[in-house]
């Protein structure tokens, strides 16, 4: 069990800064890149499709690239294309991005406690790149070893570059692209999340979390539009843990 | 290759909203002391979020997707990430073709 005591963090932080040599940084970075490689491949068709959809809504190639570079959150970018209007309403788009990405609050709180090896500013920089896929791979790494800033950069930087460049390519190529659903490629990301989820299994208590989350997510998705279901499922899973905790305390 | 000022403003609004959600979790844990109970709640977040993301695909999209999620989960117990994902993509492609969804 890792310690989150403040002084321990301080010591580890200082050792991290003085004890890091260039070779370690390179090895950690390339470890992150290797772990991320399947997702980098899987994001390519998604970026192309996003670019093509955005171009069909009247965005210029440069605007498409700027959106991918500044926002860097695929889900909210696709939702923005759904509600895109002429003239554009920045208020509606900003608000919808806030709602779609509200799950990132939980994700950043969770991974934030696993970054004792990061300097203060590195932590904030890392959070700006906290896309779902990068977060999930960082959590997976943190469950097995100490998550370093270089490993995180290896996960995030190539993924970011590929997302921006494939959106641009999609916008330029536009309608020449086929439908990724025809060959099952739309299933690549759900499949990645299934595999990562299996890695978080820790026995019956996890089962309760998953059952609560799945039930709440499916019910919410049937009743409400948009991506409220992700927040609802996450909240239900956390509440299930707290209920189990309470019961254990009562029994003890 | 032009940028409309209104479009640029919309992009900035989306970027600011997204950055806010990604930073605020970090700010939250700075001001909340993390005891054993908070720790367990935080530990439940990764599986709970991942399950919520895939639940509609796994349970209510169609038989092809449900079958492919099961196949992927089973493959994940034996195969590395990429092979398990490839299994899921192939199964969903074949199942959709067979079922006609």
Interface residues (C-beta under 8 A of the other chain):
Chain A: X4 X37 X38 X42 X59 X60 X61 X62 X63 X66 X67 X70 X71 X72 X73 X76 X77 X80 X87 X88 X89 X90 X91 X93 X94 X95 X97 X98 X101 X102 X103 X104 X105 X106 X107 X108 X109 X110 X111 X112 X113 X123 X124 X127 X128 X130 X132 X136 X139 X183 X184 X185 X187 X188 X190 X191 X192 X193 X194 X195 X196 X197 X198 X199 X200 X201 X206 X209 X210 X212 X213 X214 X216 X217 X218 X221 X222 X229 X230 X231 X232 X233 X234 X235 X236 X237 X238 X240 X241 X242 X245
Chain B: X1 X2 X3 X4 X6 X7 X8 X9 X10 X11 X12 X13 X14 X15 X16 X17 X18 X19 X20 X21 X22 X23 X24 X25 X26 X28 X29 X34 X37 X39 X40 X41 X42 X43 X44 X45 X46 X47 X48 X49 X50 X51 X52 X53 X54 X55 X56 X57 X58 X59 X60 X65 X68 X69 X72 X73 X75 X76 X77 X81 X82 X84 X85 X87 X88 X89 X90 X92 X93 X96
